[in-house]
Amino acid sequence: MKKFLCLFKGGAHTGHQSRRGAFSARPPCAGAQGLRLPPWAPHFRICATGPRGLRRLSPGLIIVFVISSLSLFGPLFVRASPYQIDMTRRLRPPSAEHWFGTDTLGRDLLARVLAGGRISLGIGLSSAALSALLALLIGLYAEGVREFFLMGLCDALRAVPNLLLAIALMTALGGNAACLIVVLALAATPVTARLVRSTALVIRSQPYIDTARLQGAGRGRILFFQILPNILSPLAAQMSFTCAQAMTVEAALSYLGAGIKPPLPSWGNILQEGQTVIFSAPWMIFFPGTFAALAILGINLLGE
């Protein structure tokens, strides 16, 4: 009696399929968990994460979930406005009325940190998604002469530090959030495109790709059903690192005055405002710095 049952498009799972390489677009069946593939998803498997995998995933997932939940749903519980100026409450320490204290203009620091979290996380996620899309377009369609020019351009951009490249592009394009997302995505695309391209070349050299060609599969079918599914896993991990790096660069740009402009809050420009009162009002540095560090740490742990 067979131990594992698996339904694939076109027939049952065979022993030849089970001996395929690690890059096979039809991974082993999850029959050990008593699961079957649904008929509408012939090229995907149902994965079950064991307790050990959950333990590795928990720290980063919990940190990201808590930070993002506080940033998204904080306005439901914090009544203070992050933009309301009250000079009579300037630089008040943390209290029951203002949990994180107030800033140099009397604005509630908790409200500004949470609002800055929405902006910083949104910029990081958006730039990571745009970078992944550009990297897929470059890495999958770069062949022949196009590969020479596109990969050469990526290598040239990789030679420039991301922060310097972002400062130069922000100076030319402007300081709004949309431009910042595009700049951070362009700065991160070369590394991601090189990853996609190298992974695609490895997958194309696998025997089952030649088998698919002999069976009459076209270039588009091989690309979308054989190569692309196997690229998504390393690409998702790279997206998490890109998001963390984008948040770091955004905070640095905002701190230097080249990123998000006040009165819009971001963790970077809140730190910049607090540097002048770091000894008299240390909460201006402590709370936004802690939120930024925890968010970046959580995203990196989640990617690993």
Backbone hydrogen bonds in HBPLUS format (Angstrom, degrees):
<---DONOR---> <-ACCEPTOR-->    atom                        ^
c    i                          cat <-CA-CA->   ^        H-A-AA   ^      H-
h    n   atom  resd res      DA  || num        DHA   H-A  angle D-A-AA Bond
n    s   type  num  typ     dist DA aas  dist angle  dist       angle   num
A0008-PHE N   A0011-GLY O   3.28 MM   3  5.61 149.3  2.38 150.3 158.1     1
A0011-GLY N   A0008-PHE O   3.23 MM   3  5.61 163.8  2.26 130.5 127.4     2
A0018-SER N   A0014-THR O   3.20 MM   4  6.55 145.3  2.33 141.2 150.5     3
A0019-ARG N   A0016-HIS O   3.19 MM   3  5.35 143.3  2.33  99.2 109.3     4
A0020-ARG N   A0017-GLN O   3.23 MM   3  5.45 162.9  2.26 111.3 112.9     5
A0024-SER N   A0021-GLY O   3.25 MM   3  5.68 159.5  2.30 119.0 118.1     6
A0033-GLN N   A0030-ALA O   3.10 MM   3  5.78 155.5  2.17 115.9 122.5     7
A0034-GLY N   A0031-GLY O   2.82 MM   3  4.88 160.4  1.86 108.3 113.9     8
A0041-ALA N   A0038-PRO O   3.15 MM   3  5.59 167.6  2.17 116.7 120.0     9
A0044-PHE N   A0041-ALA O   3.44 MM   3  5.66 171.3  2.44 113.1 113.7    10
A0054-LEU N   A0050-GLY O   3.02 MM   4  6.33 152.7  2.10 151.5 159.9    11
A0055-ARG N   A0051-PRO O   2.98 MM   4  6.22 150.5  2.07 146.1 153.4    12
A0056-ARG N   A0052-ARG O   3.13 MM   4  6.45 152.4  2.21 145.9 152.7    13
A0057-LEU N   A0053-GLY O   2.99 MM   4  6.15 142.6  2.13 140.5 151.2    14
A0058-SER N   A0054-LEU O   2.88 MM   4  5.83 140.0  2.04 145.9 155.1    15
A0061-LEU N   A0057-LEU O   3.10 MM   4  6.04 161.8  2.13 160.0 164.7    16
A0062-ILE N   A0058-SER O   2.76 MM   4  5.74 163.8  1.79 161.6 164.8    17
A0063-ILE N   A0059-PRO O   3.05 MM   4  6.21 166.5  2.07 150.9 154.7    18
A0064-VAL N   A0060-GLY O   2.97 MM   4  6.10 171.3  1.98 152.5 155.2    19
A0065-PHE N   A0061-LEU O   2.89 MM   4  5.91 156.7  1.94 143.7 151.0    20
A0066-VAL N   A0062-ILE O   2.91 MM   4  6.04 163.3  1.94 151.7 155.7    21
A0067-ILE N   A0063-ILE O   3.00 MM   4  6.14 174.2  2.00 156.0 157.9    22
A0068-SER N   A0064-VAL O   2.93 MM   4  5.90 165.4  1.95 147.4 152.4    23
A0069-SER N   A0065-PHE O   2.89 MM   4  5.84 152.8  1.96 141.2 149.4    24
A0070-LEU N   A0066-VAL O   2.93 MM   4  6.08 163.6  1.96 150.8 155.1    25
A0071-SER N   A0067-ILE O   3.00 MM   4  6.16 155.8  2.06 145.0 152.1    26
A0072-LEU N   A0068-SER O   2.89 MM   4  5.97 156.5  1.94 146.3 152.5    27
A0073-PHE N   A0069-SER O   2.87 MM   4  5.75 168.1  1.88 151.0 155.1    28
A0074-GLY N   A0070-LEU O   2.86 MM   4  4.94 118.6  2.25 128.1 135.6    29
A0076-LEU N   A0073-PHE O   3.13 MM   3  5.62 149.1  2.23 111.3 120.1    30
A0077-PHE N   A0074-GLY O   2.92 MM   3  5.52 152.9  1.99 120.4 128.1    31
A0078-VAL N   A0074-GLY O   2.85 MM   4  5.91 152.2  1.93 159.0 166.9    32
A0086-ASP N   A0105-LEU O   3.11 MM  19  6.32 147.9  2.22 146.1 154.7    33
A0089-ARG N   A0086-ASP O   3.00 MM   3  5.71 162.4  2.03 121.2 126.6    34
A0091-LEU N   A0103-ASP O   3.03 MM  12  5.08 165.1  2.05 143.5 141.7    35
A0102-THR N   A0092-ARG O   2.96 MM  10  5.21 147.1  2.07 146.7 149.4    36
A0095-SER N   A0098-HIS O   2.70 MM   3  5.08 164.5  1.72 132.2 137.6    37
A0101-GLY N   A0098-HIS O   3.08 MM   3  4.88 156.4  2.13 101.0 108.3    38
A0109-LEU N   A0101-GLY O   3.01 MM   8  5.71 167.3  2.02 147.3 148.1    39
A0103-ASP N   A0107-ARG O   3.05 MM   4  5.53 147.0  2.16 142.6 152.6    40
A0106-GLY N   A0103-ASP O   3.14 MM   3  5.22 168.2  2.16 111.1 112.9    41
A0112-ARG N   A0108-ASP O   3.20 MM   4  6.47 153.4  2.27 143.8 151.4    42
A0113-VAL N   A0109-LEU O   2.83 MM   4  6.00 154.5  1.89 150.9 157.6    43
A0114-LEU N   A0110-LEU O   3.02 MM   4  6.22 164.9  2.05 152.6 156.2    44
A0115-ALA N   A0111-ALA O   2.96 MM   4  6.09 157.7  2.01 142.6 149.5    45
A0116-GLY N   A0112-ARG O   2.77 MM   4  5.83 152.9  1.84 141.2 149.7    46
A0117-GLY N   A0113-VAL O   2.87 MM   4  6.08 138.1  2.05 138.0 149.4    47
A0118-ARG N   A0114-LEU O   3.16 MM   4  6.53 149.7  2.25 144.5 150.8    48
A0119-ILE N   A0115-ALA O   3.22 MM   4  6.57 157.5  2.27 146.6 152.1    49
A0120-SER N   A0116-GLY O   2.82 MM   4  5.98 169.8  1.83 152.9 156.3    50
A0121-LEU N   A0117-GLY O   2.86 MM   4  5.78 166.9  1.88 147.7 152.2    51
A0122-GLY N   A0118-ARG O   2.99 MM   4  5.84 151.7  2.07 133.4 142.2    52
A0123-ILE N   A0119-ILE O   2.93 MM   4  6.07 157.6  1.98 148.5 154.2    53
A0124-GLY N   A0120-SER O   2.96 MM   4  6.16 160.8  2.00 147.8 153.4    54
A0125-LEU N   A0121-LEU O   2.92 MM   4  6.07 171.4  1.93 156.2 157.9    55
A0126-SER N   A0122-GLY O   2.96 MM   4  5.93 160.9  2.00 144.2 150.4    56
A0127-SER N   A0123-ILE O   2.96 MM   4  5.96 163.9  1.99 146.9 151.7    57
A0128-ALA N   A0124-GLY O   3.04 MM   4  6.13 152.1  2.12 141.9 149.8    58
A0129-ALA N   A0125-LEU O   2.96 MM   4  6.16 159.1  2.01 148.9 154.1    59
A0130-LEU N   A0126-SER O   2.95 MM   4  6.15 164.6  1.98 151.4 155.7    60
A0131-SER N   A0127-SER O   2.88 MM   4  5.92 155.0  1.95 141.8 149.3    61
A0132-ALA N   A0128-ALA O   2.96 MM   4  6.14 154.2  2.03 143.7 150.4    62
A0133-LEU N   A0129-ALA O   3.04 MM   4  6.29 155.6  2.10 147.0 153.3    63
A0134-LEU N   A0130-LEU O   3.00 MM   4  6.23 166.4  2.02 151.9 155.2    64
A0135-ALA N   A0131-SER O   2.87 MM   4  6.00 154.9  1.93 145.9 153.7    65
A0136-LEU N   A0132-ALA O   2.94 MM   4  6.12 150.6  2.02 144.9 152.0    66
A0137-LEU N   A0133-LEU O   3.10 MM   4  6.38 163.1  2.13 150.3 154.3    67
A0138-ILE N   A0134-LEU O   2.96 MM   4  6.18 159.4  2.01 149.7 155.4    68
A0139-GLY N   A0135-ALA O   2.73 MM   4  5.69 166.2  1.75 149.3 154.2    69
A0140-LEU N   A0136-LEU O   2.98 MM   4  5.72 160.1  2.02 144.2 148.7    70
A0142-ALA N   A0138-ILE O   3.07 MM   4  5.55 116.8  2.49 140.4 148.0    71
A0146-ARG N   A0143-GLU O   3.18 MM   3  5.37 125.7  2.50 143.8 132.0    72
A0148-PHE N   A0144-GLY O   3.26 MM   4  6.61 153.1  2.33 143.8 150.7    73
A0149-PHE N   A0145-VAL O   3.15 MM   4  6.48 163.8  2.18 156.5 158.7    74
A0150-LEU N   A0146-ARG O   2.86 MM   4  5.86 168.4  1.87 156.3 159.8    75
A0151-MET N   A0147-GLU O   2.93 MM   4  5.56 156.7  1.99 137.4 145.1    76
A0152-GLY N   A0148-PHE O   3.12 MM   4  5.84 141.2  2.28 125.2 136.2    77
A0153-LEU N   A0149-PHE O   2.88 MM   4  6.06 150.6  1.96 144.0 151.6    78
A0154-CYS N   A0150-LEU O   2.96 MM   4  6.24 155.1  2.02 146.1 153.1    79
A0155-ASP N   A0151-MET O   2.91 MM   4  6.11 157.3  1.96 145.5 151.3    80
A0156-ALA N   A0152-GLY O   2.97 MM   4  6.19 148.9  2.07 141.3 150.0    81
A0157-LEU N   A0153-LEU O   2.97 MM   4  6.24 155.6  2.03 148.5 154.7    82
A0158-ARG N   A0154-CYS O   2.92 MM   4  6.13 144.8  2.05 144.3 154.4    83
A0159-ALA N   A0156-ALA O   3.24 MM   3  5.37 140.6  2.41  97.0 107.6    84
A0160-VAL N   A0157-LEU O   3.14 MM   3  5.51 156.1  2.20 107.7 114.8    85
A0165-LEU N   A0161-PRO O   2.94 MM   4  6.18 165.0  1.96 160.3 165.3    86
A0166-ALA N   A0162-ASN O   2.82 MM   4  5.95 156.5  1.87 147.4 154.2    87
A0167-ILE N   A0163-LEU O   2.93 MM   4  6.14 157.4  1.98 147.0 153.0    88
A0168-ALA N   A0164-LEU O   3.00 MM   4  6.20 163.1  2.03 149.0 153.3    89
A0169-LEU N   A0165-LEU O   2.99 MM   4  6.19 163.7  2.01 150.1 154.5    90
A0170-MET N   A0166-ALA O   2.83 MM   4  5.91 158.7  1.87 149.3 155.7    91
A0171-THR N   A0167-ILE O   2.96 MM   4  6.07 149.2  2.06 143.7 151.7    92
A0172-ALA N   A0168-ALA O   3.22 MM   4  6.48 143.4  2.36 138.0 147.1    93
A0173-LEU N   A0169-LEU O   2.82 MM   4  5.98 156.4  1.88 153.2 159.9    94
A0174-GLY N   A0170-MET O   2.87 MM   4  5.26 155.5  1.93 133.9 140.9    95
A0180-LEU N   A0176-ASN O   3.06 MM   4  6.30 153.1  2.14 146.7 155.1    96
A0181-ILE N   A0177-ALA O   2.95 MM   4  6.23 152.6  2.02 151.7 157.8    97
A0182-VAL N   A0178-ALA O   3.14 MM   4  6.45 162.7  2.17 150.8 154.6    98
A0183-VAL N   A0179-CYS O   2.88 MM   4  6.07 160.9  1.91 151.7 157.4    99
A0184-LEU N   A0180-LEU O   2.95 MM   4  6.10 166.6  1.97 151.2 154.4   100
A0185-ALA N   A0181-ILE O   2.95 MM   4  6.08 153.8  2.02 145.7 153.5   101
A0186-LEU N   A0182-VAL O   2.91 MM   4  6.11 161.1  1.95 150.3 155.2   102
A0187-ALA N   A0183-VAL O   2.96 MM   4  6.17 150.8  2.05 146.0 154.3   103
A0188-ALA N   A0184-LEU O   3.10 MM   4  6.25 140.7  2.26 139.2 148.4   104
A0189-THR N   A0185-ALA O   2.94 MM   4  5.95 129.6  2.20 146.1 159.1   105
A0193-ALA N   A0189-THR O   2.75 MM   4  5.78 164.3  1.77 167.2 171.4   106
A0194-ARG N   A0190-PRO O   3.04 MM   4  6.16 156.2  2.09 144.7 150.6   107
A0195-LEU N   A0191-VAL O   3.09 MM   4  6.35 151.1  2.18 143.4 151.1   108
A0196-VAL N   A0192-THR O   2.91 MM   4  6.21 163.5  1.94 153.5 157.4   109
A0197-ARG N   A0193-ALA O   2.88 MM   4  6.02 163.9  1.91 149.8 154.6   110
A0198-SER N   A0194-ARG O   3.00 MM   4  6.08 167.1  2.02 147.1 150.6   111
A0199-THR N   A0195-LEU O   3.00 MM   4  6.12 161.7  2.04 150.0 155.4   112
A0200-ALA N   A0196-VAL O   2.90 MM   4  6.03 158.0  1.94 149.2 155.6   113
A0201-LEU N   A0197-ARG O   3.01 MM   4  6.24 153.7  2.08 148.8 155.4   114
A0202-VAL N   A0198-SER O   3.12 MM   4  6.38 153.4  2.20 143.9 150.5   115
A0203-ILE N   A0199-THR O   3.00 MM   4  6.26 159.5  2.04 150.4 156.0   116
A0204-ARG N   A0200-ALA O   2.93 MM   4  6.09 158.3  1.98 148.5 154.4   117
A0205-SER N   A0202-VAL O   3.27 MM   3  5.41 143.4  2.41  98.8 108.8   118
A0206-GLN N   A0203-ILE O   3.05 MM   3  5.43 166.0  2.07 115.8 119.6   119
A0209-ILE N   A0206-GLN O   3.18 MM   3  5.70 149.9  2.27 112.3 120.5   120
A0210-ASP N   A0207-PRO O   3.05 MM   3  5.29 117.6  2.46 102.8 117.0   121
A0211-THR N   A0207-PRO O   3.01 MM   4  6.36 153.1  2.09 149.6 158.2   122
A0212-ALA N   A0208-TYR O   2.99 MM   4  6.09 150.4  2.08 132.9 140.1   123
A0213-ARG N   A0209-ILE O   3.05 MM   4  6.38 150.7  2.14 144.7 152.3   124
A0214-LEU N   A0210-ASP O   2.98 MM   4  6.25 158.0  2.03 148.8 154.5   125
A0215-GLN N   A0211-THR O   3.02 MM   4  6.25 138.8  2.20 142.1 153.3   126
A0217-ALA N   A0212-ALA O   2.99 MM   5  5.49 158.7  2.04 159.6 153.4   127
A0216-GLY N   A0213-ARG O   3.00 MM   3  5.21 159.0  2.05 107.4 112.8   128
A0222-ILE N   A0218-GLY O   3.03 MM   4  6.26 164.7  2.06 154.7 158.8   129
A0223-LEU N   A0219-ARG O   2.93 MM   4  6.03 152.3  2.01 143.4 151.7   130
A0224-PHE N   A0220-GLY O   2.96 MM   4  6.13 165.4  1.98 152.7 155.0   131
A0225-PHE N   A0221-ARG O   2.87 MM   4  5.64 153.5  1.94 146.0 153.2   132
A0226-GLN N   A0222-ILE O   3.03 MM   4  4.99 141.2  2.18 122.9 129.7   133
A0227-ILE N   A0222-ILE O   2.99 MM   5  6.37 153.8  2.06 160.7 168.7   134
A0228-LEU N   A0223-LEU O   2.86 MM   5  5.94 159.4  1.91 155.2 161.7   135
A0230-ASN N   A0227-ILE O   3.13 MM   3  5.56 128.9  2.41 109.3 122.0   136
A0231-ILE N   A0228-LEU O   3.02 MM   3  5.13 145.0  2.14 105.6 116.3   137
A0232-LEU N   A0228-LEU O   3.27 MM   4  6.46 138.4  2.46 153.7 163.9   138
A0235-LEU N   A0231-ILE O   3.02 MM   4  6.04 152.1  2.10 153.3 161.9   139
A0236-ALA N   A0232-LEU O   2.80 MM   4  5.87 149.3  1.89 145.7 152.3   140
A0237-ALA N   A0233-SER O   3.25 MM   4  6.57 159.3  2.30 150.0 154.8   141
A0238-GLN N   A0234-PRO O   2.96 MM   4  6.15 157.6  2.01 143.6 150.2   142
A0239-MET N   A0235-LEU O   2.83 MM   4  6.05 144.9  1.96 144.0 153.9   143
A0240-SER N   A0236-ALA O   3.25 MM   4  6.57 147.2  2.36 143.3 149.9   144
A0241-PHE N   A0237-ALA O   3.34 MM   4  6.76 157.5  2.40 146.7 151.9   145
A0242-THR N   A0238-GLN O   2.84 MM   4  6.06 151.8  1.91 148.2 157.3   146
A0243-CYS N   A0239-MET O   2.82 MM   4  6.01 152.8  1.90 146.1 153.0   147
A0244-ALA N   A0240-SER O   3.06 MM   4  6.34 162.1  2.09 147.2 151.2   148
A0245-GLN N   A0241-PHE O   2.90 MM   4  6.08 159.8  1.94 146.8 152.9   149
A0246-ALA N   A0242-THR O   2.79 MM   4  5.93 155.0  1.85 146.7 154.1   150
A0247-MET N   A0243-CYS O   2.98 MM   4  6.21 154.4  2.04 148.3 154.5   151
A0248-THR N   A0244-ALA O   3.03 MM   4  6.28 149.8  2.13 142.5 150.9   152
A0249-VAL N   A0245-GLN O   2.90 MM   4  6.18 163.6  1.93 154.1 157.8   153
A0250-GLU N   A0246-ALA O   2.82 MM   4  5.93 156.5  1.87 145.4 152.8   154
A0251-ALA N   A0247-MET O   2.97 MM   4  6.08 157.1  2.03 141.0 146.8   155
A0252-ALA N   A0248-THR O   2.98 MM   4  6.24 154.2  2.05 144.8 152.4   156
A0253-LEU N   A0249-VAL O   2.80 MM   4  6.03 159.7  1.84 152.5 158.0   157
A0254-SER N   A0250-GLU O   2.88 MM   4  6.03 164.6  1.90 150.5 155.0   158
A0255-TYR N   A0251-ALA O   2.88 MM   4  5.99 150.0  1.97 140.8 149.6   159
A0256-LEU N   A0252-ALA O   2.96 MM   4  6.18 146.2  2.08 142.1 151.0   160
A0257-GLY N   A0253-LEU O   2.97 MM   4  6.12 111.3  2.45 135.6 153.0   161
A0258-ALA N   A0253-LEU O   2.78 MM   5  4.96 144.3  1.91 153.7 148.1   162
A0257-GLY N   A0254-SER O   3.17 MM   3  4.95 148.8  2.27  93.7 103.1   163
A0264-LEU N   A0261-LYS O   3.20 MM   3  6.00 128.3  2.48 135.2 131.3   164
A0270-ILE N   A0266-SER O   3.01 MM   4  6.16 151.5  2.09 158.1 166.5   165
A0271-LEU N   A0267-TRP O   3.20 MM   4  6.29 153.9  2.27 136.6 142.9   166
A0272-GLN N   A0268-GLY O   3.01 MM   4  6.32 148.5  2.11 141.7 151.2   167
A0273-GLU N   A0269-ASN O   2.97 MM   4  6.14 148.9  2.07 137.3 144.3   168
A0274-GLY N   A0270-ILE O   3.04 MM   4  6.27 141.6  2.19 140.2 150.7   169
A0277-VAL N   A0274-GLY O   3.17 MM   3  5.41 146.0  2.29 104.8 114.4   170
A0281-ALA N   A0277-VAL O   2.70 MM   4  5.38 153.0  1.78 152.1 157.9   171
A0284-MET N   A0281-ALA O   3.10 MM   3  5.92 161.5  2.13 123.9 128.5   172
A0285-ILE N   A0282-PRO O   3.03 MM   3  5.52 152.0  2.11 112.7 120.4   173
A0286-PHE N   A0282-PRO O   2.96 MM   4  6.16 166.8  1.98 155.1 159.5   174
A0287-PHE N   A0283-TRP O   3.41 MM   4  5.91 164.4  2.44 133.7 136.3   175
A0289-GLY N   A0285-ILE O   3.09 MM   4  5.81 148.2  2.20 141.7 151.5   176
A0290-THR N   A0286-PHE O   2.88 MM   4  5.91 151.8  1.96 145.9 153.7   177
A0291-PHE N   A0287-PHE O   3.06 MM   4  6.24 166.4  2.08 153.6 156.7   178
A0292-ALA N   A0288-PRO O   2.99 MM   4  6.11 164.3  2.02 147.4 151.8   179
A0293-ALA N   A0289-GLY O   2.94 MM   4  6.05 164.3  1.96 147.2 152.0   180
A0294-LEU N   A0290-THR O   2.93 MM   4  6.03 165.4  1.95 152.0 156.1   181
A0295-ALA N   A0291-PHE O   2.98 MM   4  6.07 160.4  2.02 148.2 153.7   182
A0296-ILE N   A0292-ALA O   3.05 MM   4  6.21 167.9  2.07 152.6 155.5   183
A0297-LEU N   A0293-ALA O   2.92 MM   4  6.02 158.5  1.97 146.5 153.4   184
A0298-GLY N   A0294-LEU O   2.83 MM   4  5.93 162.9  1.86 149.4 154.2   185
A0299-ILE N   A0295-ALA O   3.04 MM   4  6.23 160.2  2.08 148.9 153.6   186
A0300-ASN N   A0296-ILE O   3.06 MM   4  6.22 158.5  2.11 146.2 151.9   187
A0301-LEU N   A0297-LEU O   2.93 MM   4  6.17 160.0  1.97 152.9 158.5   188
A0302-LEU N   A0298-GLY O   2.89 MM   4  6.06 152.3  1.97 144.9 153.1   189
A0303-GLY N   A0299-ILE O   2.96 MM   4  6.20 149.5  2.06 143.3 151.1   190
A0304-GLU N   A0300-ASN O   3.03 MM   4  6.30 151.5  2.11 146.6 154.0   191
